[in-house]
Amino acid sequence: MVDRSISAGFVCAAARTAALLTLIASMLLSLSACAPAPAGPGEAGPAPTLVDAERVSMGSPVHLSAWTADPVRAGVAFDAAFDEFDRLDAMMTVWRPDSDVLRVNAAAGDHPVRVQPEVREVLRVAREVSELTAGKFDVTFGALAGLWKFDHDQDNVIPDRAAVQRRLPLIDYTTIVVDDQAGTVFLTRPGVSVHLGGIGKGYAVDRAAAILRQAGIADFMIQAGGDLYVGGRRGDRPWRTGIRDPRGPADSSFAALDLTDATFSTSGDYERFFLRDGRRYHHILDPDTGEPATRSRSVTIVSERAILADAIAKGIFILGPDAGIALVERMHGVEAVIVGANNEVVISSGLRGRVQVLAPPTDAP
């Protein structure tokens, strides 16, 4: 059910980018007039090389790479992909008062709000993942905003427990009503607040991948925070991806995996956190308790869709290794590597023999 609905949603979303892709094509045609002439018979053409670019969007560095013999084409496609990140961020962020998400939140319990189709698609997928994870993934965790602060407003303050408990009834994904015919979203209960930080980057990665492919870039990598997608190959081999050591240095990996045409999304308790009295407080909150989840250190999901991997990784992080791996084994096309709270490593059946464990994860608080 999840795969079919996501695929249908992306067909619809792709139609909305037709004008953008037409513009890319026209730019590439004009640039090709200035490009070197193709190699003649017996002449070697330009050697493929790695082309990179980076921009900050959705609160994280977005890094794009392509293995290509046409860096000009790659540069134009990269700009279009970066612009798509920014466009989606403008409608999904909670830091711009005119975003679709904040307008929906402001009208909670009062009236439906017209929003872009992309926002409705993300909310539909979010609901499916909420149902798959028994509500552990829930985009209405925004009700806790202002109590826990882990974005650029991080203040390392543990909120009053009574204040958190008063907000818990407002975390309820079933209050989100998406009406595609009217083009609206309605939060049926006052005080409910949507936050797409756990799924929006994954959606943007999928959209950027589609833009690169339709611009003729087949071999590429997109990384936005913990969300990564690789298309094609890096020369004569698949792309090599590393799974970060949750307690090691920021540039250290405890495992590696070769991938092609797949997404790779990691959620961990090491990106935004603080320590207090030996306990780690981080940004992945359990909607049932309103507290940072305690059963996992990191969860890496491999699947075909970045939007699904992004959301599922958070839900499984909260569920923990036992319930999380049981869910993964029931899903088609989804695999996982989980580092539990006790530093144990659990690998789903579809990745056994494919994941190379370089060293045990560092064991530290």
SERO-4910 file (N, C-alpha, C, O; in steps of 0.05 Angstrom, whole numbers):
BEGIN
 pado doro    nc1    nc2    nc3   cac1   cac2   cac3    cc1    cc2    cc3    oc1    oc2    oc3
  Met    A     17    -24      0      0      0      0     17     25      0     11     44    -14
  Val    A     38     25     16     55     49     17     68     55     -9     67     77    -19
  Asp    A     81     34    -21     95     38    -46     77     48    -68     84     66    -83
  Arg    A     52     37    -70     35     45    -92     26     74    -89     26     89   -109
  Ser    A     19     82    -65      9    110    -62     32    130    -65     27    152    -76
  Ile    A     56    123    -56     78    141    -60     84    144    -89     88    167    -99
  Ser    A     84    122   -104     89    124   -133     68    142   -147     75    158   -164
  Ala    A     43    138   -139     22    155   -152     26    184   -145     23    201   -162
  Gly    A     34    189   -121     39    217   -113     61    230   -128     60    253   -135
  Phe    A     82    214   -133    105    225   -148     99    230   -177    110    248   -189
  Val    A     81    214   -189     73    219   -216     59    247   -217     64    263   -235
  Cys    A     41    251   -197     27    277   -196     47    300   -192     45    321   -205
  Ala    A     66    296   -174     85    317   -167    103    323   -191    110    346   -196
  Ala    A    110    302   -206    127    306   -229    115    324   -250    128    339   -264
  Ala    A     88    322   -253     74    339   -272     78    368   -266     79    385   -284
  Arg    A     79    375   -240     82    403   -232    109    414   -238    113    438   -238
  Thr    A    129    397   -244    156    407   -250    161    407   -280    184    412   -288
  Ala    A    141    402   -296    146    401   -325    157    427   -336    176    427   -352
  Ala    A    147    450   -327    157    475   -336    186    479   -329    202    489   -344
  Leu    A    193    471   -304    220    474   -295    239    456   -312    260    465   -319
  Leu    A    231    432   -318    248    414   -333    250    424   -362    271    421   -375
  Thr    A    229    436   -373    231    448   -400    252    470   -400    267    473   -419
  Leu    A    252    487   -378    272    508   -376    300    497   -375    318    507   -387
  Ile    A    303    475   -359    330    463   -358    339    454   -385    362    458   -393
  Ala    A    321    441   -400    328    431   -426    336    453   -445    355    450   -460
  Ser    A    322    476   -444    328    498   -462    355    510   -454    371    518   -472
  Met    A    361    511   -428    387    521   -419    410    503   -428    431    512   -437
  Leu    A    405    476   -427    425    457   -435    430    459   -465    453    457   -474
  Leu    A    409    464   -481    412    466   -509    429    491   -516    446    490   -534
  Ser    A    423    513   -502    439    537   -508    468    534   -499    486    544   -513
  Leu    A    472    521   -477    500    516   -468    515    497   -487    539    500   -490
  Ser    A    500    478   -498    514    458   -516    526    472   -540    545    461   -552
  Ala    A    515    495   -548    527    509   -571    555    519   -565    571    522   -583
  Cys    A    561    523   -539    587    533   -531    605    510   -522    629    515   -517
  Ala    A    595    486   -521    610    463   -511    629    453   -532    624    458   -556
  Pro    A    651    440   -525    669    429   -545    655    409   -563    636    396   -554
  Ala    A    664    407   -587    652    389   -606    656    360   -597    677    354   -585
  Pro    A    637    342   -603    641    314   -596    666    303   -609    674    312   -630
  Ala    A    677    283   -596    701    270   -607    694    256   -634    673    243   -636
  Gly    A    712    258   -653    708    245   -678    716    216   -677    725    206   -656
  Pro    A    713    201   -699    720    173   -699    750    169   -691    767    182   -702
  Gly    A    754    151   -673    781    146   -664    792    165   -643    813    161   -632
  Glu    A    777    186   -637    785    206   -617    772    199   -590    749    191   -589
  Ala    A    788    203   -569    777    199   -542    761    223   -534    769    246   -536
  Gly    A    737    218   -523    720    240   -513    729    248   -485    748    236   -474
  Pro    A    717    268   -474    724    277   -447    721    254   -427    701    239   -428
  Ala    A    739    252   -409    738    231   -389    718    238   -367    719    261   -358
  Pro    A    701    220   -358    683    226   -336    699    233   -311    720    222   -306
  Thr    A    688    251   -295    700    259   -271    679    265   -250    655    266   -257
  Leu    A    687    269   -225    667    275   -204    664    305   -202    683    320   -199
  Val    A    639    314   -204    632    342   -202    615    345   -176    597    330   -171
  Asp    A    622    365   -160    609    370   -134    598    398   -132    609    417   -144
  Ala    A    577    401   -116    567    428   -109    552    426    -82    542    404    -75
  Glu    A    551    448    -68    537    447    -42    523    474    -37    533    495    -44
  Arg    A    500    472    -24    485    495    -15    470    488     10    463    465     14
  Val    A    464    507     27    448    503     51    419    507     44    411    527     33
  Ser    A    402    487     52    373    489     48    360    470     69    372    450     77
  Met    A    336    477     77    321    461     97    338    457    122    335    437    136
  Gly    A    354    477    128    369    477    153    393    459    153    406    456    174
  Ser    A    401    448    130    424    430    129    440    435    103    428    445     84
  Pro    A    465    428    103    480    429     78    468    408     59    463    385     66
  Val    A    464    416     34    455    397     13    479    394     -6    488    413    -19
  His    A    488    369     -8    512    364    -25    504    347    -48    491    326    -45
  Leu    A    512    356    -72    506    341    -97    532    333   -110    551    349   -112
  Ser    A    533    309   -121    556    299   -136    546    285   -161    524    273   -161
  Ala    A    562    286   -182    555    272   -206    581    261   -219    601    275   -219
  Trp    A    579    237   -229    601    225   -244    594    229   -274    577    215   -284
  Thr    A    608    247   -287    599    256   -313    622    267   -330    642    276   -320
  Ala    A    618    265   -356    637    277   -375    627    304   -384    639    317   -401
  Asp    A    605    313   -373    592    339   -381    587    356   -356    565    358   -347
  Pro    A    608    369   -345    605    385   -321    586    409   -324    573    417   -305
  Val    A    584    419   -349    565    441   -353    537    432   -349    521    445   -336
  Arg    A    530    410   -361    503    399   -358    497    393   -328    476    399   -318
  Ala    A    517    382   -314    514    376   -286    509    401   -270    492    402   -252
  Gly    A    524    422   -276    521    447   -261    493    459   -264    481    469   -245
  Val    A    482    459   -289    455    469   -293    434    452   -278    416    463   -266
  Ala    A    438    426   -279    419    408   -265    421    412   -235    401    411   -221
  Phe    A    446    415   -225    449    420   -196    434    445   -188    421    445   -167
  Asp    A    437    466   -203    423    491   -196    392    487   -194    379    497   -176
  Ala    A    382    472   -213    353    466   -213    345    449   -188    324    454   -176
  Ala    A    362    430   -181    357    413   -158    358    430   -132    341    427   -114
  Phe    A    378    447   -129    380    465   -106    355    483   -104    344    487    -83
  Asp    A    347    494   -127    323    511   -127    298    496   -118    281    507   -105
  Glu    A    297    470   -125    274    454   -116    274    451    -86    253    452    -73
  Phe    A    297    446    -74    299    445    -45    288    470    -33    272    470    -14
  Asp    A    297    493    -43    289    519    -32    259    523    -36    245    534    -18
  Arg    A    248    516    -59    219    519    -64    203    503    -44    183    513    -33
  Leu    A    211    478    -40    196    461    -21    199    471      7    180    470     23
  Asp    A    223    480     14    227    491     41    209    514     47    198    516     69
  Ala    A    205    531     27    188    555     31    159    547     38    146    562     53
  Met    A    149    525     29    122    517     35    119    499     59     98    497     71
  Met    A    141    486     67    140    466     89    153    475    115    150    461    135
  Thr    A    168    496    115    183    505    139    164    515    160    142    524    155
  Val    A    173    514    185    159    527    207    172    553    215    165    564    236
  Trp    A    191    562    199    206    587    206    199    610    188    211    631    190
  Arg    A    179    606    170    169    628    153    140    631    158    125    612    154
  Pro    A    131    655    166    102    658    173     83    654    150     59    649    155
  Asp    A     93    655    125     75    652    102     76    623     91     64    618     70
  Ser    A     89    605    104     91    577     94     63    564     96     47    571    112
  Asp    A     59    544     79     34    529     80     30    516    107      8    516    118
  Val    A     52    505    118     50    491    143     41    509    166     24    503    182
  Leu    A     53    533    167     46    551    189     18    562    185      4    567    205
  Arg    A      9    566    161    -19    575    157    -39    553    165    -60    559    177
  Val    A    -32    527    160    -49    505    169    -50    505    199    -71    502    211
  Asn    A    -27    508    212    -26    507    241    -42    530    254    -55    526    274
  Ala    A    -40    553    241    -55    577    252    -85    573    251    -99    585    266
  Ala    A    -94    557    232   -123    553    228   -133    528    242   -156    519    238
  Ala    A   -117    515    259   -125    490    271   -150    493    287   -153    511    303
  Gly    A   -169    474    282   -195    475    296   -214    495    286   -237    497    296
  Asp    A   -207    511    266   -224    532    256   -233    528    227   -257    528    221
  His    A   -214    525    209   -222    522    181   -200    509    164   -177    510    172
  Pro    A   -208    496    142   -188    484    124   -172    506    110   -181    529    107
  Val    A   -147    499    102   -130    518     88   -120    507     62   -112    483     61
  Arg    A   -122    522     41   -112    513     15    -81    513     16    -68    532     25
  Val    A    -70    490      6    -41    486      6    -32    475    -20    -49    466    -36
  Gln    A     -6    475    -25      5    464    -49      1    433    -49      1    421    -28
  Pro    A     -1    421    -73     -3    392    -75     20    377    -62     16    355    -51
  Glu    A     44    389    -62     67    376    -50     63    372    -20     70    351     -9
  Val    A     51    392     -7     46    390     22     26    368     27     29    353     47
  Arg    A      5    366     11    -15    346     15     -3    318     11     -9    299     25
  Glu    A     15    315     -9     27    289    -14     45    281      9     44    258     18
  Val    A     60    299     20     77    293     43     60    284     67     67    265     81
  Leu    A     38    298     71     20    291     94      7    264     90      2    250    109
  Arg    A      1    257     65    -11    230     60     10    208     67      3    189     80
  Val    A     34    212     58     55    192     64     60    191     94     64    170    106
  Ala    A     60    215    107     64    216    136     43    200    151     50    186    170
  Arg    A     19    201    142     -3    186    155      2    156    152     -2    141    171
  Glu    A     10    147    128     15    119    123     37    109    142     35     87    153
  Val    A     58    125    145     80    116    162     71    117    191     80    100    207
  Ser    A     55    136    199     44    136    226     29    110    232     31     99    253
  Glu    A     13    102    213     -3     77    217     15     53    218     11     34    233
  Leu    A     36     52    201     55     30    201     70     28    227     76      6    236
  Thr    A     76     50    239     92     51    264     76     54    289     86     61    310
  Ala    A     50     48    287     32     51    310     33     78    323     32     81    348
  Gly    A     36     99    306     36    126    316     63    136    327     64    159    336
  Lys    A     84    120    326    110    129    335    121    151    318    135    169    327
  Phe    A    116    150    291    122    172    274     97    189    272     76    179    263
  Asp    A     98    214    280     75    231    281     83    260    276     97    272    293
  Val    A     75    272    253     83    299    247     70    320    264     77    344    262
  Thr    A     50    312    280     38    332    298     54    335    324     44    347    344
  Phe    A     79    324    325     96    329    348    103    359    351    114    367    371
  Gly    A     95    374    330     99    403    332     86    416    356     92    439    363
  Ala    A     67    402    368     54    412    393     74    416    415     69    432    433
  Leu    A     97    403    414    118    406    434    137    429    428    156    434    444
  Ala    A    134    442    405    151    464    398    150    486    419    128    492    430
  Gly    A    172    497    426    173    517    447    180    506    474    188    520    492
  Leu    A    176    480    477    184    466    502    212    454    497    231    462    510
  Trp    A    214    434    480    239    424    471    250    441    448    235    445    429
  Lys    A    274    449    449    286    466    428    312    453    418    332    453    433
  Phe    A    311    443    394    335    429    383    343    439    355    361    428    343
  Asp    A    329    460    345    337    471    320    358    493    325    374    491    343
  His    A    358    514    309    377    535    313    372    550    339    388    567    348
  Asp    A    348    544    351    341    557    377    349    539    401    340    545    423
  Gln    A    365    518    397    372    500    419    382    515    443    400    531    441
  Asp    A    370    508    466    378    522    491    386    504    513    393    513    535
  Asn    A    387    477    508    396    457    527    379    458    553    390    452    575
  Val    A    354    465    551    336    466    574    318    442    574    306    435    553
  Ile    A    315    428    596    296    406    599    269    418    608    268    430    630
  Pro    A    248    416    592    223    429    599    210    417    623    215    394    630
  Asp    A    192    432    635    177    422    658    160    399    649    146    400    629
  Arg    A    161    377    664    146    353    657    116    357    655    103    346    638
  Ala    A    105    373    673     77    378    673     69    393    647     47    388    636
  Ala    A     86    411    638     80    426    614     80    408    590     63    410    572
  Val    A     99    389    589    100    369    568     74    352    568     62    348    547
  Gln    A     66    343    591     43    325    592     17    340    583     -1    327    572
  Arg    A     16    366    589     -8    381    580    -10    382    549    -31    384    538
  Arg    A     13    380    536     13    381    506      8    354    493      1    353    470
  Leu    A     12    332    507     11    306    495    -15    300    481    -15    287    459
  Pro    A    -38    308    491    -63    302    477    -65    316    449    -82    308    433
  Leu    A    -48    336    444    -48    350    419    -31    336    398    -30    345    375
  Ile    A    -17    315    406     -2    299    386    -20    277    376    -23    256    390
  Asp    A    -31    280    353    -51    261    343    -53    264    312    -67    282    303
  Tyr    A    -40    247    297    -40    249    268    -67    245    256    -72    254    234
  Thr    A    -86    233    271   -113    229    259   -129    255    258   -150    255    245
  Thr    A   -119    276    269   -133    302    267   -127    316    241   -138    337    235
  Ile    A   -109    305    225   -101    317    199   -120    307    177   -121    283    172
  Val    A   -135    325    165   -154    318    144   -144    331    118   -143    355    115
  Val    A   -136    314     99   -127    323     72   -149    319     52   -159    297     49
  Asp    A   -157    341     39   -178    340     19   -166    348     -8   -163    372    -13
  Asp    A   -161    329    -25   -148    335    -50   -168    349    -70   -159    365    -86
  Gln    A   -193    342    -68   -212    355    -86   -214    385    -80   -215    401    -99
  Ala    A   -214    392    -55   -215    421    -48   -187    433    -47   -184    457    -47
  Gly    A   -166    416    -46   -139    426    -45   -132    437    -18   -116    456    -15
  Thr    A   -143    425      4   -140    436     31   -129    416     51   -130    392     46
  Val    A   -120    427     73   -112    411     96   -126    424    120   -126    449    123
  Phe    A   -137    408    138   -152    418    161   -143    402    186   -143    377    186
  Leu    A   -134    416    206   -128    404    232   -153    407    249   -161    430    256
  Thr    A   -166    385    256   -193    386    268   -193    395    297   -214    401    308
  Arg    A   -170    396    310   -169    403    338   -152    428    343   -130    429    333
  Pro    A   -162    448    357   -146    472    363   -121    464    379   -122    447    396
  Gly    A    -99    477    372    -74    472    386    -56    451    373    -33    448    379
  Val    A    -67    435    354    -51    415    339    -32    430    321    -40    451    309
  Ser    A     -7    420    318     13    434    303     29    414    287     41    396    298
  Val    A     30    418    261     45    400    243     74    410    240     79    435    239
  His    A     93    391    240    121    398    235    131    376    216    129    352    223
  Leu    A    142    384    193    150    364    173    180    359    173    191    350    153
  Gly    A    193    366    195    222    362    197    231    334    195    254    328    189
  Gly    A    213    314    200    221    286    199    215    273    172    219    248    170
  Ile    A    206    288    152    198    276    127    204    294    103    206    284     80
  Gly    A    205    320    107    208    339     85    233    336     69    232    338     45
  Lys    A    256    331     83    281    328     68    280    304     49    289    305     27
  Gly    A    268    282     59    267    259     43    251    264     17    259    255     -4
  Tyr    A    229    278     20    213    285     -3    229    302    -23    228    298    -47
  Ala    A    244    322    -12    260    339    -29    282    324    -44    288    329    -67
  Val    A    294    304    -30    314    287    -43    302    272    -66    315    271    -88
  Asp    A    279    261    -63    266    247    -85    260    265   -109    264    258   -132
  Arg    A    251    289   -103    245    308   -124    271    317   -138    271    320   -163
  Ala    A    292    321   -123    318    329   -135    329    307   -153    340    312   -174
  Ala    A    326    282   -144    335    259   -160    320    258   -187    332    253   -208
  Ala    A    294    263   -186    278    263   -211    288    285   -230    290    281   -254
  Ile    A    295    309   -219    304    331   -235    331    324   -248    335    329   -272
  Leu    A    349    312   -233    375    305   -244    372    285   -267    385    287   -288
  Arg    A    356    265   -262    352    244   -283    340    256   -308    349    250   -330
  Gln    A    320    273   -305    307    284   -329    325    304   -343    320    311   -366
  Ala    A    346    313   -330    365    331   -342    388    315   -355    407    327   -366
  Gly    A    386    289   -354    406    272   -367    429    264   -350    449    253   -360
  Ile    A    427    269   -323    448    260   -305    440    234   -292    421    232   -277
  Ala    A    454    213   -299    446    186   -291    462    176   -266    451    160   -251
  Asp    A    486    186   -263    504    176   -242    509    199   -222    524    217   -228
  Phe    A    496    198   -199    496    221   -181    492    212   -152    483    190   -147
  Met    A    497    230   -134    491    227   -106    480    253    -95    490    274   -101
  Ile    A    459    250    -78    447    273    -65    448    268    -35    439    246    -26
  Gln    A    459    286    -19    459    283     10    449    309     22    459    331     17
  Ala    A    428    306     39    416    328     54    413    319     83    394    304     89
  Gly    A    431    328    100    430    319    128    435    289    128    454    279    117
  Gly    A    416    274    141    419    245    143    406    230    120    405    206    120
  Asp    A    396    245    100    383    232     77    401    233     53    412    253     45
  Leu    A    404    210     40    422    207     18    409    189     -4    396    169      2
  Tyr    A    413    197    -29    403    181    -51    426    178    -71    440    198    -77
  Val    A    430    154    -82    451    150   -102    437    139   -127    421    120   -126
  Gly    A    444    151   -150    434    141   -176    457    131   -192    479    143   -193
  Gly    A    452    108   -206    473     98   -224    498     88   -208    496     76   -187
  Arg    A    521     95   -220    546     86   -208    567    108   -207    564    129   -220
  Arg    A    587    103   -192    610    122   -190    633    109   -207    650     95   -196
  Gly    A    632    115   -232    651    103   -250    645     73   -255    623     67   -265
  Asp    A    664     56   -249    660     28   -254    650     12   -230    651    -12   -230
  Arg    A    639     26   -210    630     12   -185    606     27   -174    601     50   -180
  Pro    A    591     13   -156    569     27   -142    580     49   -124    604     50   -119
  Trp    A    562     65   -114    570     85    -95    574     72    -68    559     54    -60
  Arg    A    596     79    -54    602     68    -27    591     88     -7    598    112     -6
  Thr    A    573     78     10    561     95     31    570     84     59    573     60     63
  Gly    A    573    103     77    582     95    104    560    101    125    546    120    122
  Ile    A    558     84    145    539     88    167    555     99    190    573     86    200
  Arg    A    548    123    198    563    137    219    563    122    245    543    110    254
  Asp    A    586    123    259    588    112    286    574    132    305    582    155    307
  Pro    A    552    123    318    536    143    333    551    156    356    544    178    364
  Arg    A    572    143    366    587    155    388    616    162    380    632    169    397
  Gly    A    623    159    355    649    164    345    651    193    335    632    208    336
  Pro    A    675    200    324    678    226    311    658    230    288    648    210    277
  Ala    A    652    255    282    632    261    261    638    248    234    620    243    219
  Asp    A    664    244    228    671    234    202    677    204    203    688    193    184
  Ser    A    669    190    224    676    161    226    651    144    220    629    151    227
  Ser    A    656    121    207    635    102    200    642     75    213    665     68    213
  Phe    A    622     62    223    627     35    233    619     13    213    626    -10    217
  Ala    A    605     21    192    597      2    171    595     15    144    593     40    143
  Ala    A    596      0    123    595     10     96    577     -8     79    574    -31     84
  Leu    A    566      5     58    547     -9     41    549      2     13    548     27      9
  Asp    A    552    -15     -8    552     -6    -35    523     -5    -45    508    -24    -42
  Leu    A    516     17    -58    489     21    -67    488     33    -95    506     47   -104
  Thr    A    466     28   -110    460     41   -134    430     44   -137    415     25   -130
  Asp    A    420     67   -146    392     72   -149    376     66   -124    357     51   -125
  Ala    A    385     77   -102    372     71    -76    376     95    -57    394    111    -61
  Thr    A    359     96    -37    362    117    -17    373    104      9    371     80     13
  Phe    A    384    121     25    399    113     49    395    135     69    407    156     67
  Ser    A    378    130     89    370    151    108    377    142    136    369    121    145
  Thr    A    391    160    151    399    153    178    387    174    197    390    198    193
  Ser    A    375    164    219    366    181    241    382    173    266    383    149    272
  Gly    A    393    192    279    409    186    303    406    206    325    396    228    320
  Asp    A    415    199    348    413    217    372    438    234    376    442    245    397
  Tyr    A    454    236    355    480    250    357    482    276    342    501    291    345
  Glu    A    461    283    326    463    308    311    455    332    327    470    352    328
  Arg    A    433    331    341    423    353    357    416    343    385    396    329    389
  Phe    A    434    348    404    430    337    430    446    353    451    461    371    444
  Phe    A    441    347    476    458    356    498    458    335    520    439    318    521
  Leu    A    478    335    536    481    316    558    475    329    585    484    352    589
  Arg    A    460    316    602    454    326    629    454    303    648    437    284    645
  Asp    A    471    304    668    472    282    689    474    255    676    462    236    685
  Gly    A    491    252    656    496    227    643    475    217    624    478    196    612
  Arg    A    454    233    619    433    226    600    435    243    575    440    267    577
  Arg    A    430    231    553    430    245    527    401    254    520    383    237    518
  Tyr    A    398    280    516    372    291    508    375    300    478    393    315    472
  His    A    358    290    461    361    295    432    334    301    420    313    301    433
  His    A    335    306    393    312    317    380    291    297    370    269    306    361
  Ile    A    295    271    373    275    252    364    258    244    387    266    229    405
  Leu    A    234    256    388    216    254    411    196    231    408    185    227    386
  Asp    A    192    216    429    171    195    430    144    209    434    140    222    455
  Pro    A    125    207    415    100    221    418     83    211    441     65    225    449
  Asp    A     89    188    451     73    177    474     82    189    501     67    190    520
  Thr    A    107    197    502    118    208    527    125    237    526    127    251    546
  Gly    A    129    247    501    139    275    498    168    278    506    177    301    509
  Glu    A    182    256    509    211    257    517    228    245    494    217    231    477
  Pro    A    254    252    494    271    239    474    270    209    476    271    198    498
  Ala    A    268    196    453    266    167    452    292    154    463    314    165    460
  Thr    A    290    131    475    312    119    490    321     91    480    340     80    491
  Arg    A    307     80    460    312     52    453    334     49    431    343     26    427
  Ser    A    342     70    418    361     68    396    382     90    397    378    111    410
  Arg    A    405     85    384    425    105    380    425    115    351    428    139    346
  Ser    A    420     97    332    417    105    304    401     84    289    401     60    296
  Val    A    387     93    268    373     75    250    379     84    221    375    107    215
  Thr    A    388     65    205    393     71    177    374     54    160    372     29    164
  Ile    A    359     67    143    339     53    126    349     55     97    357     76     87
  Val    A    347     32     83    353     31     54    327     24     40    313      4     47
  Ser    A    319     40     20    295     35      5    297     49    -22    318     61    -28
  Glu    A    276     48    -38    276     61    -64    267     90    -62    274    106    -79
  Arg    A    253     98    -41    242    125    -38    253    138    -14    252    128      9
  Ala    A    265    162    -18    277    176      5    255    186     24    260    186     49
  Ile    A    232    193     14    211    203     32    203    181     52    198    186     76
  Leu    A    201    156     42    193    134     59    216    128     79    211    124    103
  Ala    A    241    127     69    263    121     87    266    142    109    271    135    132
  Asp    A    263    167    102    266    189    121    246    186    144    253    187    168
  Ala    A    221    181    138    200    179    158    202    152    174    200    152    198
  Ile    A    206    130    159    207    104    173    231    103    192    228     91    214
  Ala    A    253    116    185    276    115    203    270    127    230    278    117    251
  Lys    A    254    149    230    247    161    256    228    143    272    232    139    296
  Gly    A    208    132    259    190    114    273    204     90    285    198     82    307
  Ile    A    222     78    269    236     54    279    255     62    301    259     46    320
  Phe    A    268     85    299    285     95    321    270     95    347    280     86    368
  Ile    A    245    105    347    229    106    371    220     78    380    220     72    404
  Leu    A    212     61    361    203     34    367    225     18    380    220      2    398
  Gly    A    250     22    371    272      6    382    278    -18    364    263    -24    346
  Pro    A    301    -32    370    310    -53    352    290    -76    349    286    -85    326
  Asp    A    278    -86    370    261   -110    368    236   -104    351    232   -118    331
  Ala    A    221    -85    359    196    -78    343    204    -67    316    189    -71    296
  Gly    A    225    -52    315    233    -39    290    241    -59    269    232    -57    246
  Ile    A    258    -79    276    267    -98    256    244   -116    248    243   -125    225
  Ala    A    225   -122    266    202   -137    259    185   -123    238    174   -136    220
  Leu    A    182    -96    241    167    -81    221    181    -82    194    168    -86    174
  Val    A    207    -77    194    222    -77    169    219   -104    155    216   -104    130
  Glu    A    221   -126    169    219   -152    156    191   -157    144    188   -174    126
  Arg    A    171   -142    152    144   -145    140    141   -127    116    121   -130    101
  Met    A    159   -108    111    156    -89     90    171    -97     65    193   -109     67
  His    A    160    -91     42    172    -98     16    191    -75      9    184    -51      9
  Gly    A    216    -82      2    235    -62     -8    246    -43     12    257    -22      6
  Val    A    245    -51     38    256    -34     59    275    -51     76    267    -73     85
  Glu    A    299    -41     81    319    -55     97    329    -36    118    326    -12    116
  Ala    A    343    -47    139    351    -30    161    377    -40    174    382    -64    175
  Val    A    392    -21    185    414    -26    204    408     -9    228    407     15    226
  Ile    A    404    -22    251    397     -9    276    419    -12    296    429    -34    301
  Val    A    426     10    309    444      9    332    427     15    356    417     37    359
  Gly    A    423     -5    374    406     -2    396    418     14    419    442     22    418
  Ala    A    402     19    440    411     35    462    435     22    477    451     36    489
  Asn    A    437     -4    475    459    -18    488    482    -23    469    500    -39    474
  Asn    A    482     -9    446    503    -10    426    503    -36    409    522    -41    394
  Glu    A    481    -52    412    479    -75    395    472    -67    366    458    -48    362
  Val    A    482    -82    347    477    -76    318    458    -98    307    465   -122    309
  Val    A    436    -90    296    416   -108    284    414   -101    255    409    -78    247
  Ile    A    417   -122    238    416   -118    209    393   -135    197    391   -158    204
  Ser    A    376   -122    181    354   -137    169    364   -158    150    386   -157    140
  Ser    A    347   -178    144    355   -201    129    365   -194    101    383   -206     90
  Gly    A    353   -173     89    360   -166     61    387   -152     59    397   -149     37
  Leu    A    399   -144     81    425   -131     81    447   -148     92    471   -141     90
  Arg    A    440   -171    103    461   -189    113    478   -199     90    468   -209     70
  Gly    A    504   -196     94    523   -203     72    529   -180     54    548   -181     38
  Arg    A    513   -158     55    518   -135     39    530   -112     55    546    -97     45
  Val    A    523   -110     81    535    -90     98    562   -100    108    564   -122    119
  Gln    A    582    -83    105    608    -90    115    612    -75    142    615    -51    142
  Val    A    613    -90    164    618    -78    190    648    -74    193    663    -93    194
  Leu    A    657    -49    193    685    -42    194    697    -45    222    720    -53    226
  Ala    A    680    -39    242    689    -41    270    664    -38    287    644    -26    278
  Pro    A    664    -49    312    640    -45    329    636    -15    334    656      0    337
  Pro    A    611     -6    336    607     22    343    619     29    370    621     12    388
  Thr    A    628     53    372    640     63    397    619     61    419    596     69    415
  Asp    A    627     50    443    608     48    465    613     70    485    633     71    499
  Ala    A    595     89    486    597    112    503    569    122    509    550    115    494
  Pro    A    565    139    530    538    149    536    526    165    512    504    175    514
***
